[in-house]
Amino acid sequence: MDEYMQEPQVNQMPEHPNDTQKKKKGRWKNVLLIFVEVSVLLAAVAVLYVVTRATGEVERRDLDEEQIIINEEVVQQIEEEEEVEQKGYRNIALFGVDARNGELGRGTRSDSIIIASINQDTQEIKLISVFRDTFLNLSNDTYNKCNAAYAQGGPEQAINMLNANLDLDITDYVTIGFAGLIDAVDALGGVEIEVTDSEISHLNNYQLCMAEELGVDYIPVKSSGKQLLNGMQATAYCRIRYTRGDDFRRAERQRDVLRAMMDKAQGASIGELTDMVNAVLPQVETSLNVNEVLSVLGSVAGYHVAASDGFPFEGNRLGANVGSKGSCVIPDNLEKNVVLLHEALYPEKAYVPSRNVQNISDTIEELTESYIQ
């Protein structure tokens, strides 16, 4: 299994003032739409409420709003949009974790970090993977691989890490364990994925590893090409990182499987979705109040995935062994990457990174310059 380094490296970062969190709550209902369309998990939750009315299965966790960091300039922008009554954008964090014992919070690795961004005016959805080995500020004055944030402080710290480094305004999340992903794909009857020759051996090796841990059998993939993958195969496909493209390609595979699940769920029967719900719910934790999902189901059809990408962006990232942190993805100037991120998410807006992002960018350069050849 992949490993991360938890040893922190301390460096001072300015405080992140934020006293306007409560103003954001009035807009949160719109974000539920993204999950009914993009995340098969909450689509499944919604169907469960319709079909069985069982409400006790989802692990819901209220986040402490006072502990959520949003950079000051981002808060000011939110206030300006509220003054002119713009719907604007909403971002939410999706975490996939390697939970072998059902634990979805602190102490669990976030193998997958995806920002789901919705344009509430155009109903466009964009998915941005944040590469798990990206060297960033963990939001607590330490620098390490960004997936260490979830392990150290659970979803709160992982959200703060994203907001502090990327100038985002995330206040909600959904986490799923990979065991739930296996069952969800199986309940859907599998997903269509293009498998290359170079991926077959690694896919089967991951299957073998997971099968031994879970005490189950697996079916090897024997040929390349577009084919129907079952839950074990699709989850193993998500975890491949040893082909050309390394972790960058793995993040792309995760987005591909998510989109394939979404497509399959849209055409699934009530029975198939109900089976998927029952399989997934024990492996889901969220800050969202899923009781509100039913009130927005009528608007789901208009939403669609417009784009997906990975952060740091191609051509603006480097790779290096950073001392005790091991092999890391280093933003080749965090400020520039944040500008590119905001251009991708909000194309109509010119963006200047906040002072916090500028300071973090300078610190990353200072901490990594001796390791970059």
ZIKA-V452803 format. One record per residue. N is the residue number from 1. RES is the residue in three letters. PHI is phi as a letter, one per 40 degrees, with the letter a starting at -180 (none if undefined). OMEGA is omega in whole degrees, -180 to 180 (999 if undefined). D_LAST is the distance of its C-alpha to the last C-alpha in Angstrom with 1 decimal. Layout:
N;RES;PHI;OMEGA;D_LAST
N;RES;PHI;OMEGA;D_LAST
//
This chain:
1;MET;none;180;28.3
2;ASP;c;-179;25.0
3;GLU;b;176;24.1
4;TYR;b;180;22.5
5;MET;b;-178;21.7
6;GLN;c;-177;24.2
7;GLU;c;-177;23.3
8;PRO;c;172;22.9
9;GLN;b;-171;21.0
10;VAL;c;173;23.4
11;ASN;a;-174;22.9
12;GLN;c;176;25.8
13;MET;b;180;26.4
14;PRO;c;178;29.5
15;GLU;c;-179;32.4
16;HIS;b;-178;33.2
17;PRO;c;179;36.9
18;ASN;a;179;38.7
19;ASP;b;-177;42.5
20;THR;b;-175;43.3
21;GLN;c;-175;42.4
22;LYS;c;-180;46.1
23;LYS;c;-175;46.3
24;LYS;c;-171;44.1
25;LYS;c;-178;46.3
26;GLY;c;-177;48.8
27;ARG;b;-168;46.3
28;TRP;c;-176;45.1
29;LYS;d;-177;47.6
30;ASN;c;-176;46.1
31;VAL;c;180;42.9
32;LEU;c;-180;44.9
33;LEU;d;-177;45.3
34;ILE;c;-175;41.7
35;PHE;c;178;42.1
36;VAL;c;-178;45.3
37;GLU;c;-173;43.6
38;VAL;c;-176;39.9
39;SER;c;-180;39.9
40;VAL;c;-178;42.4
41;LEU;c;-178;42.6
42;LEU;c;170;44.6
43;ALA;c;179;46.4
44;ALA;c;179;47.6
45;VAL;d;-179;48.5
46;ALA;c;179;50.6
47;VAL;c;179;52.5
48;LEU;d;179;53.2
49;TYR;c;-179;54.9
50;VAL;c;-171;56.9
51;VAL;c;-172;58.0
52;THR;b;-178;58.4
53;ARG;f;178;58.1
54;ALA;c;-174;56.3
55;THR;b;-173;54.3
56;GLY;c;-173;53.4
57;GLU;c;-175;50.7
58;VAL;c;176;47.7
59;GLU;c;-180;45.8
60;ARG;c;-178;45.7
61;ARG;b;176;43.9
62;ASP;c;177;44.5
63;LEU;c;177;41.5
64;ASP;c;-176;42.1
65;GLU;d;-178;41.7
66;GLU;c;-179;41.5
67;GLN;c;-180;38.3
68;ILE;c;-179;36.5
69;ILE;c;168;34.0
70;ILE;b;-177;34.0
71;ASN;d;-171;32.4
72;GLU;d;-179;35.1
73;GLU;c;178;34.6
74;VAL;c;177;34.7
75;VAL;c;179;38.0
76;GLN;c;179;39.4
77;GLN;c;178;38.7
78;ILE;c;-180;40.4
79;GLU;c;179;43.4
80;GLU;c;179;43.7
81;GLU;c;180;43.7
82;GLU;c;-180;46.4
83;GLU;c;180;48.5
84;VAL;c;175;48.8
85;GLU;f;175;49.2
86;GLN;c;174;46.4
87;LYS;c;176;45.5
88;GLY;g;-175;41.9
89;TYR;b;173;39.1
90;ARG;a;-179;38.6
91;ASN;b;179;35.6
92;ILE;a;-176;35.8
93;ALA;c;174;33.4
94;LEU;b;-180;33.7
95;PHE;b;171;32.4
96;GLY;b;-173;32.5
97;VAL;b;177;32.5
98;ASP;c;-176;32.8
99;ALA;c;-178;36.2
100;ARG;c;-177;38.0
101;ASN;b;179;40.8
102;GLY;g;179;41.4
103;GLU;c;-175;39.6
104;LEU;b;-176;37.8
105;GLY;b;-177;36.9
106;ARG;d;-179;34.9
107;GLY;g;-179;33.4
108;THR;b;-179;32.7
109;ARG;c;174;29.3
110;SER;c;-180;28.8
111;ASP;c;-180;27.4
112;SER;b;177;28.2
113;ILE;b;-178;27.9
114;ILE;b;172;29.6
115;ILE;c;175;30.7
116;ALA;b;-176;34.1
117;SER;b;-178;35.0
118;ILE;b;171;38.6
119;ASN;c;-173;40.1
120;GLN;c;178;43.5
121;ASP;c;-177;45.0
122;THR;c;-178;43.9
123;GLN;g;174;43.6
124;GLU;c;-180;40.1
125;ILE;b;178;37.7
126;LYS;b;-180;33.9
127;LEU;b;179;31.7
128;ILE;b;174;28.0
129;SER;c;171;26.1
130;VAL;b;-174;23.6
131;PHE;c;-170;21.1
132;ARG;c;-179;21.9
133;ASP;c;-178;18.4
134;THR;c;-178;17.5
135;PHE;c;-175;16.3
136;LEU;a;172;19.3
137;ASN;c;-177;22.0
138;LEU;c;178;24.7
139;SER;g;180;27.3
140;ASN;b;178;28.3
141;ASP;g;172;25.8
142;THR;b;-179;23.4
143;TYR;b;-176;20.0
144;ASN;a;171;19.3
145;LYS;c;-170;19.3
146;CYS;c;-180;22.0
147;ASN;c;176;24.4
148;ALA;c;-180;25.0
149;ALA;c;-179;27.0
150;TYR;c;-179;29.8
151;ALA;c;-177;29.9
152;GLN;c;-172;30.2
153;GLY;b;177;32.6
154;GLY;g;-175;33.9
155;PRO;c;179;34.2
156;GLU;d;-178;34.8
157;GLN;c;178;31.4
158;ALA;c;176;29.7
159;ILE;c;179;31.6
160;ASN;c;177;30.8
161;MET;c;180;27.1
162;LEU;c;-179;27.4
163;ASN;c;-175;29.6
164;ALA;c;-176;27.7
165;ASN;c;-170;24.3
166;LEU;b;-179;25.8
167;ASP;f;178;28.9
168;LEU;b;-176;31.2
169;ASP;b;-176;34.8
170;ILE;c;175;35.0
171;THR;b;180;37.9
172;ASP;b;-176;38.7
173;TYR;a;168;37.2
174;VAL;b;178;38.1
175;THR;b;176;36.7
176;ILE;b;173;37.6
177;GLY;c;-176;37.2
178;PHE;c;176;36.2
179;ALA;c;177;39.6
180;GLY;c;178;41.2
181;LEU;c;178;39.1
182;ILE;d;-178;40.5
183;ASP;c;-179;44.1
184;ALA;c;180;43.7
185;VAL;c;178;42.6
186;ASP;c;-180;45.4
187;ALA;c;178;47.9
188;LEU;c;-178;47.0
189;GLY;g;180;47.6
190;GLY;g;179;44.0
191;VAL;b;180;41.6
192;GLU;c;-179;40.8
193;ILE;b;174;37.2
194;GLU;c;-179;35.7
195;VAL;b;179;34.2
196;THR;c;179;32.2
197;ASP;d;-177;32.5
198;SER;c;-177;29.0
199;GLU;c;-171;29.8
200;ILE;c;-176;33.1
201;SER;c;-180;32.1
202;HIS;c;178;29.7
203;LEU;d;-179;32.4
204;ASN;c;177;35.0
205;ASN;c;177;32.9
206;TYR;c;177;32.5
207;GLN;d;-180;36.2
208;LEU;d;-180;37.1
209;CYS;c;-179;35.1
210;MET;c;-179;36.8
211;ALA;c;178;40.1
212;GLU;c;180;40.1
213;GLU;c;-177;39.3
214;LEU;c;-179;42.0
215;GLY;g;-179;44.5
216;VAL;b;176;45.1
217;ASP;c;176;45.0
218;TYR;a;-180;42.7
219;ILE;b;-180;43.0
220;PRO;c;170;40.3
221;VAL;c;-171;39.1
222;LYS;b;-177;40.1
223;SER;a;179;39.3
224;SER;c;179;37.0
225;GLY;h;179;38.1
226;LYS;c;-175;39.4
227;GLN;a;-180;41.3
228;LEU;c;179;42.8
229;LEU;b;175;40.7
230;ASN;c;-174;42.4
231;GLY;c;180;41.1
232;MET;c;-179;39.4
233;GLN;c;-179;37.8
234;ALA;c;179;36.6
235;THR;c;176;35.1
236;ALA;c;178;33.3
237;TYR;c;179;32.1
238;CYS;c;-170;30.6
239;ARG;c;-180;28.6
240;ILE;c;178;26.9
241;ARG;b;-173;23.1
242;TYR;b;174;22.4
243;THR;c;176;23.1
244;ARG;d;-177;21.0
245;GLY;h;174;19.7
246;ASP;f;-175;19.4
247;ASP;c;178;20.3
248;PHE;c;179;20.5
249;ARG;c;179;23.2
250;ARG;c;178;24.9
251;ALA;c;177;25.3
252;GLU;c;178;26.9
253;ARG;c;180;29.1
254;GLN;c;178;30.3
255;ARG;c;179;31.3
256;ASP;c;180;33.0
257;VAL;c;178;35.1
258;LEU;d;180;36.0
259;ARG;c;178;37.2
260;ALA;c;177;39.1
261;MET;c;179;40.8
262;MET;c;180;41.8
263;ASP;c;-178;43.3
264;LYS;c;-179;45.2
265;ALA;c;-179;46.4
266;GLN;c;180;47.9
267;GLY;b;-177;50.1
268;ALA;c;176;50.9
269;SER;c;177;54.3
270;ILE;d;-180;55.3
271;GLY;c;179;55.7
272;GLU;c;180;52.2
273;LEU;c;178;50.7
274;THR;c;177;52.8
275;ASP;c;-180;51.7
276;MET;c;179;48.1
277;VAL;d;-178;48.8
278;ASN;c;179;50.4
279;ALA;c;-171;47.5
280;VAL;c;-169;44.8
281;LEU;d;179;46.3
282;PRO;c;-179;45.9
283;GLN;b;-179;42.2
284;VAL;b;170;41.9
285;GLU;b;-177;41.4
286;THR;a;174;41.5
287;SER;c;-175;42.3
288;LEU;c;175;44.4
289;ASN;c;-172;48.2
290;VAL;c;176;48.9
291;ASN;c;-179;52.6
292;GLU;c;-175;51.7
293;VAL;c;-176;50.4
294;LEU;d;-176;53.8
295;SER;c;-177;54.6
296;VAL;b;-177;51.8
297;LEU;c;-177;52.2
298;GLY;c;-177;54.3
299;SER;b;-172;51.4
300;VAL;c;-168;48.9
301;ALA;d;-175;49.5
302;GLY;c;-176;48.1
303;TYR;c;-179;44.5
304;HIS;a;178;41.9
305;VAL;c;-177;38.1
306;ALA;c;-176;36.8
307;ALA;a;172;33.1
308;SER;a;-178;30.2
309;ASP;a;180;26.4
310;GLY;b;-180;23.4
311;PHE;b;-3;21.4
312;PRO;c;-172;18.7
313;PHE;c;179;19.6
314;GLU;d;-177;18.3
315;GLY;g;-179;16.1
316;ASN;b;178;15.4
317;ARG;a;180;13.3
318;LEU;b;176;9.9
319;GLY;b;180;9.6
320;ALA;a;171;8.1
321;ASN;c;-176;10.3
322;VAL;b;177;11.5
323;GLY;f;-178;13.6
324;SER;c;-180;17.2
325;LYS;c;180;16.7
326;GLY;g;-177;15.1
327;SER;c;-176;13.5
328;CYS;b;168;13.6
329;VAL;c;-175;13.7
330;ILE;b;175;12.4
331;PRO;c;176;14.5
332;ASP;c;-173;12.8
333;ASN;g;-179;15.5
334;LEU;c;180;18.2
335;GLU;d;-178;20.9
336;LYS;c;179;20.4
337;ASN;c;179;20.4
338;VAL;c;175;23.5
339;VAL;c;179;25.2
340;LEU;c;178;24.5
341;LEU;c;-178;26.0
342;HIS;c;175;29.0
343;GLU;c;180;29.5
344;ALA;c;-177;29.6
345;LEU;c;-175;32.0
346;TYR;b;-171;34.1
347;PRO;c;-177;34.0
348;GLU;c;-174;36.9
349;LYS;b;170;35.2
350;ALA;c;-174;32.8
351;TYR;b;173;30.6
352;VAL;b;-178;29.1
353;PRO;d;180;27.1
354;SER;c;177;28.8
355;ARG;c;179;28.1
356;ASN;c;179;27.0
357;VAL;c;178;24.3
358;GLN;c;180;23.2
359;ASN;c;178;23.0
360;ILE;c;179;21.2
361;SER;d;179;18.6
362;ASP;c;-179;18.1
363;THR;c;178;17.9
364;ILE;d;179;15.3
365;GLU;c;-179;13.0
366;GLU;c;-176;14.0
367;LEU;c;-173;13.6
368;THR;b;-172;10.2
369;GLU;c;-179;8.3
370;SER;c;-179;7.7
371;TYR;c;-177;6.4
372;ILE;c;-179;3.8
373;GLN;c;999;0.0
//
